[in-house]
Amino acid sequence: MAADTSDKLFKFDRKSPTRFVGLVSILIVAFVLFQILWPLRWNLIALWAALECFFYVFYWRPRFQELNAQPKVHKPAAHDAQKHFKKCINYFKQAEGIDYEMYYSGWFLRAKFEDVKRGECLINHCAAEVSCNCTRDLSKSARHAGV
């Protein structure tokens, strides 16, 4: 019966010597770099500070207004909420397992679906779809339609 070695921390196989040599070489390179750079540490810190100042003065400061400007408003050119609402209702009717009447009555405090007016559904759907951008226009059109 073979011993299970899957829970051991170090697994030794035929690639282990190669991995060990790689680890030792990385440690040697790190030690040599440390020995070379340690006496230069203050010069390197000064160089780093000078590079940061150079970056700030010649890159960041001239582009400060451009980089911190507010993005342009990017709302759709035209949005017909009623068309999208009808498309959504048609999808609900075709899909199995989706009860759109219960869905909309849930949004209106469990009111009966017959009591929920068409304009209220349109406003709710529009608000959910475009984050209230067209609610005002939709409520006007619902009032004119007599809904």
Order of alpha helices (4+ residues) and beta strands (2+ residues): alpha-alpha-alpha-alpha-alpha-alpha-alpha
